[in-house]
Amino acid sequence: MDLALWIIAGVLAAAYVIGGAGKLLVPRERIAAFGRSAHWVNDFSPGAVKGIGALEVLGGLGLVLPALLDVAPVLVPVAAIGLALVMVGAAVVRTRRREFAYMAADLVYLALLCFLAWGRLGPESFA
């Protein structure tokens, strides 16, 4: 189970760091041009999109770095819980926009983050 949690943490960390960096570096208008699934950025200010990107980058790093560096590894489930809250917010936005098909991916991320938080707080904690 520890290996599965590491794999999930690594994949999620890569996804959130790359996605968050894109939100930090790419202007909101160009993000919206990526396709229908990215039109949600039109509901937020450019600063809010950058803030979401910063949270994603920090959360993605928090999924692996504390455990890899053996510095406060309890931050791994804390980062997973924080990103789960971001995904709840994403699901709410998708619901308001009636984008239920795109919300499926958000719910998969949410489920993986909850599994990671549960695994690191419970049976496979670093303590």
RARA-V719093 format. One record per backbone hydrogen bond with DSSP energy under -0.5 kcal/mol. CO is the residue of the C=O (numbers start at 0). NH is the residue of the N-H. E is the energy in kcal/mol with one decimal. If there is no record, write none. Layout:
# RARA-V719093
co/nh/e
CO/NH/E
CO/NH/E
This chain:
# RARA-V719093
co/nh/e
0/4/-2.4
1/5/-2.2
2/6/-2.5
3/7/-2.7
4/8/-2.6
5/9/-2.6
6/10/-2.6
7/11/-2.7
8/12/-2.6
9/13/-2.3
10/14/-2.3
11/15/-2.8
12/16/-2.7
13/17/-2.4
14/18/-2.6
15/19/-2.7
16/20/-2.2
17/21/-1.9
18/22/-1.8
19/23/-1.9
20/24/-2.4
21/25/-2.5
26/29/-0.6
26/30/-1.9
27/31/-2.3
28/32/-1.0
30/33/-1.8
31/34/-0.9
34/37/-1.6
35/38/-1.4
37/40/-1.5
38/41/-1.7
39/42/-2.0
40/43/-1.5
44/48/-2.2
45/49/-2.1
46/50/-2.3
47/51/-2.4
48/52/-2.3
49/53/-2.4
50/54/-2.3
51/55/-2.3
52/56/-2.4
53/57/-2.6
54/58/-2.7
55/59/-2.7
56/60/-2.4
57/61/-2.0
58/62/-0.9
59/62/-0.6
60/63/-1.1
60/64/-2.5
63/67/-2.6
64/68/-2.8
65/69/-0.6
65/70/-1.8
69/71/-0.5
71/74/-2.3
72/75/-1.7
73/77/-1.1
74/78/-2.8
75/79/-2.2
76/80/-2.4
77/81/-2.4
78/82/-2.7
79/83/-2.0
80/84/-2.0
81/85/-1.6
82/86/-2.2
83/87/-2.0
84/88/-2.1
85/89/-2.1
86/90/-2.4
87/91/-2.1
88/92/-2.3
89/93/-2.6
90/94/-2.3
91/95/-2.5
92/96/-2.0
93/98/-2.9
94/97/-1.2
97/99/-0.7
98/102/-1.4
99/103/-0.8
100/103/-0.7
101/104/-0.7
101/105/-0.9
102/106/-2.2
103/107/-1.8
104/108/-2.3
105/109/-2.4
106/110/-2.4
107/111/-2.4
108/112/-2.5
109/113/-2.4
110/114/-2.3
111/115/-2.4
112/116/-2.6
113/117/-2.7
114/118/-2.7
115/119/-2.4
116/120/-1.9
117/121/-2.0
118/123/-2.3
121/124/-1.2
